[in-house]
Amino acid sequence: MRQDEIWDAEAARHYDTPGEGMFAPDVLGPTVDRLAALAGDGAALEFAIGTGRVAVPLAARGVPVTGIELSAPMIAQLRTKVDADTVPVVPGDMATTVAPGEFSLVYLVFNTIANLLTQAEQVACFRNAARHLAPGGRFIVELWVPELRKLPPGQQAVVWHSEPGYVGLDTYDVLTQHVVSHHFRFGDGRQAELFRTPHRYVWPAELDLMGQLAGFTLESRHADWAGGEFTAESRSHVSVYRLA
């Protein structure tokens, strides 16, 4: 399925979980704090802005935020929160679409660069970020670390989260670096709801090379938005790339 088919009206309606999950204050608060500090007095551009989970509170902090978003239903959901003057959005994909203006910060959160399913598209995304930045500007990528160490020979799936009413399962194709995330939600009856999203996983070293190809150097890498140390056991990272 194409990304615009996955992020349809139904997905947009159910995307927001106020106060819970990635909308929980202990998750969203450090994200907005770090982005506001890195933006400084400049403007920020969010690739794949979605329903404005990060952009809306960041704009409320006084940072001018523009977005690029492929899904019209996601943009429509964002518009229920803020108008186009507060957070303008350019429809299109994050690898090629150009937003007007020059920015001190471009950011891409919650594993979204993995929605681009080829290495060439992911490299183009880095180059698109560089295209929008002022000299010395920063590109921030939040991305999970592939859990291949959990895959014994012959096994293709990993359960990465399980709680009452929900199971998250990833299936891996290690030849193409493709992953399909399966989100199962269920109640007490026999019925369950399944939502699937395809991704191309990227190792941190490969991500750094993509940055170099676009003129970036790695400025910092942490395990989370609060600045935790990135180690071999970290399940995700927040990487900050600086343009020359």
N, C-alpha and C positions, 0 to 999 in steps of 0.2 A: 504493500500500500504506500502511496505517496504521503508525505507529511501533512499536506493540506487535507487529505482524506481522513487521517488519524485524528487530527485536532479539529473535529467537526463541532456542530452546535451542541451535541450531547456532551462531548468531552469538555467543552467550555463551560457548560452549566454546572458540571460536577467538579471542576478543577479546584475551585477555592474551598479551603477548609479552615475558616477563620478560627484562630487561636489554637489550632492543632497541626500536627505534622510539620511541613515546611513553613506554615504560617504561624507556628508557635513563637511566642516572644523570645524564647531563648535561642531560637534558630534565626529568626528574621532580624532581631535587634542587632546582634554582632555584625550581620551582613551589611545592614544599612550604615552602621557606625563606621565600618572600615571603608566602604565606598565613599561616604561623605568626606572622610579624612583625606582619601587619595584624590578626590575630585578637586578639593581646595576651592579656589575661587572660579574654577572653570566649569564648563558644561560637560555632561555625561551622555553617552549613547549606549543604550541597551540593545544588544542583538537578541532576537526572539523574546520580545518584551512580554508576550503572553497577556495575562489579565492584569498585569501591573503589580504583582505581588511585591516586587522590590521597588519598582519605579515610583509608585504612588507615595510610599513613606519617604523615599529619598527626595522626591520633589517637595514634600512637606517640610523637609529640613532646609529648604532654600536652594537646593542644587537644581539648575535647569536640566531637565531630562528629556531626551528624544528617544523614540524607539523604532525598531524595524521588526515587523512581524508578518509571517506568511499567512496565518490563519485569520480570515475575516471574522468568524465567530468569536475568537479570542479577543480581537480588537473590540468587537461589540460589547463583550463583557467588561473590558477595561473602561469603555465609555459610560458604563453605569456608575463608575466611581469618580472619574475626572473628565473634563472636556478636553477638546483638542488644543485649546490655548494653554492649558496647564501641562499636559504631556502630549505633544504631537507625535504621531506615528506614521511612518512611511510603510505602506504595504509592500511586501517582497521578502526574498530569502536573504539570510545573513551572509551568504558567501559573495553575492554580487550587487545587492541593492545599495544605492548611495543615498544618504540623508544629507540635507543641506546643512552647512555650517562646519565649524572646526571645533574639536573636542579635546579636553585634557584627559578624558577617561572613556574607554570603551570597555564594557563588561559583558560577560556571558556566564550565567550561573546555572547551577543545578544540572550539570552533565549535558547541557543542551548541545554543545559542539558535537557530541556523539550522535546526534540526530542526522548529521551529514554522513552518508553511508560510504563515501569513498575518501581515500587519502587526499586525492586532488581537490575535492570540495573543502576538506578541512584546511588544507594549505591556503586555498583561496579565501577562506574565512579570516585567517591571520592577515593576509594581504589587504583584505577589505578593512580590517581594523586599522592597519597602518595608514590606509588611504584617508581615514577620517581624523587622524590624530595630529595635533600640533607637535612640533619638535619637542622631544622629551616626554611626550604623553605616554600613558600606560594602558595596557590591555590586560584584563584580569579574566582568568578562566577557572571556574570551579568544576572539578571532574572527579569521578570515582576511579579507583584503582582496580583493574580487572582481578577477580579472585580466582585465578587459574590454579593457585596452589591447592585449592579445595577440590580440584577435578582429578580423581584417580583415573588410571588408564581405562578407557572404554566408557567413561561417564561423561555426559554432555550437559548436565544440568546441575545448578546450585540453588538451594533455597537460601535466600539472603535475608529474609525476614518472615517471621511467623508470630501471629498474635490472634486472640479470639476474633473471628470474623474476617481475617485477612491472611493470605499467604502470598509472598513475593518470590517468584522463581525466575531464574535466568537460564536460558539455553545458549550454549556457545558453539560457534563454528571457528575453531582455532586457525583454520587455513585462511579464511578471509577476514579474521578479526571481527566477525559479526556476532552480535548478541541480540536475542529477542527477550525482552522483559515481559513476564506474564504476571498480571495483578489479579488475583482471585479474591472476590468479596462474597461472603455468604452469611446466611442467618441460620435459624434453627431447622428450616425445612430442607428439601432436596435440591432446591434451585441455587445456582451460583452465577455470579456475573464475572466475565473475563474481559480485561482490557489489555491489549498487547501493543508494544512499541519496539521497533527495530532500532539498533544502534551499531555504530562501529567503534569498538573500544580502542583507546590510545594509551600506550605506556607513557609515563612522564618524560622519558628520554626522547621518544618520538615527538612528543609535543614541543619539547625544547628545540628540536631541529626544525620543526615547522616555523617556530618563532624566528630562528636564525634566517631562514629563507625569506622572511618578510621584513628583515631588518631590525628585529628585536633582540634584546639580551634578557636573560632571566634575572630579575632583580631579587625576588624572594619566593619561597615556597613554604607553606605551612599546612598543617593537617586540618585546619578549620579557619573560620573567619575571625576567631578570637586570637589567633596567632600561636596555636599549639604546635609543638615540634612535629615535623614530618619525619616518620620513621618507616622501617620496612613493614611494620604492622598497621600502618595507617590505611584506612579504607577509602579515603578521598584526599584531595588536596586543593588548595587555593593558590594558584600560581600567578605572580605579577610579572609581566613583561614590560620592558622600557624601550621606547623608540629612541634611536640615537638623536 
